[in-house]
Structures are given as structure tokens and as C-alpha cells.
């Protein structure tokens, strides 16, 4: 299922926003994507194919790129997390490897990879839910602050606080206090 919004205008046309440094190397003017740099957790020299595909499609779409609302990938992540929570490492691995195989990545083996299952889940959510609006909640869920958060900011002082509605939006909507 996909939706759309004018975020494409702010990123692709007006150059007011861009993807974060975790995902891309910006151009010299710091406004566009020069290269996707988000590497896979196992295949460390490989740019994550799904993230690269999503960023390329977003830029190619121009003004109104598709925004994924729900996906098969997310369903596998939900099932993987449920398996992990119940102690079913084989079920967890099966769902994670379904996603990895789909993208041509090395399968995850919790016994030989040196990567704990919870770390694999965190990374997989960061990659496969890219641009789906889940990252902020995951920062809080996994106690993993964003590098962009100020140490003295609300996000760090009051964990679980979502960022406030901007002044522009508050002024435009008389029903928001």
C-alpha cells in the first residue's frame, strides 16, 4: 500500500531537506544525494540494496514520490520480532533471512555472525522501514538516540517525547493550541 505527500518537493525540488548522513553522502552544497552509503550489517562492504532502491526511487519520482504505508517486509519484521520475544530464534532467523535473501544479501546466522538477534532486528527495522515513519519510535524503543539529537534537548531529557508541532503548522491551524 502506498500514499503520497509533498515531501518530494522539499527534498527533490526546493532542496530544503535531504536524507540524513547515516544514509547518504551529500553533494558539496549539502542539499542533495551524491551517493547512498548505508552499508549492510553483515555484508559490510555492500550498500544496503533496499535503502539504495528506496532513495533512488524517491529522487526519480520528483515532486510526489510514493510513500510506503504497509509492506510485506514490515509484516516479516513484525513476525521476526514476535518470534524473538517468545524465544524462537529459528523463527526469527527465518523471517530475517526471507528479507535478506530477497535483496541478495548473505543470510543471517546468529551462531556465527557475531551479531546478536536484537541488534539484527534493530538494523533490519532501520533498513526495511526506511521512509515509513517508524524511526523515531524505534530510537525510543531501543534506547538508541539519533546522532542529530542534542544532549540537552527534549528528546534526550524526556525519553518518549515526540517532537512538537512546528510553529508554522500551529499558526496555520486554528484548532491547535
C-alpha positions, 0 to 999 in steps of 0.5 A: 500500500502506498500514499503520497505527500509533498515531501518530494518537493522539499527534498527533490525540488526546493532542496530544503531537506535531504536524507540524513548522513547515516544514509547518504553522502551529500553533494558539496552544497549539502542539499542533495544525494551524491551517493547512498552509503548505508552499508549492510550489517553483515555484508559490510562492504555492500550498500544496503540494496533496499535503502539504495532502491528506496532513495533512488526511487524517491529522487526519480519520482520528483515532486510526489514520490510514493510513500510506503504505508504497509509492506510485506517486509514490515509484516516479516519484521513484525513476525521476526520480532514476535518470534524473538520475544517468545524465544524462537530464534529459528523463527526469527532467523527465518523471517530475517533471512526471507528479507535478506535473501530477497535483496541478495544479501548473505543470510543471517546466522546468529551462531556465527555472525557475531551479531546478536538477534536484537541488534539484527532486528534493530538494523533490519527495522532501520533498513526495511522501514526506511521512509515509513515513519517508524524511526523515531519510535524505534530510537525510543524503543531501543534506547538508541538516540539519533546522532542529530539529537542534542544532549540537552534537548527534549528528546534526550531529557524526556525519553518518549517525547515526540517532537512538537508541532512546528510553529508554522503548522500551529499558526496555520491551524486554528484548532491547535493550541 
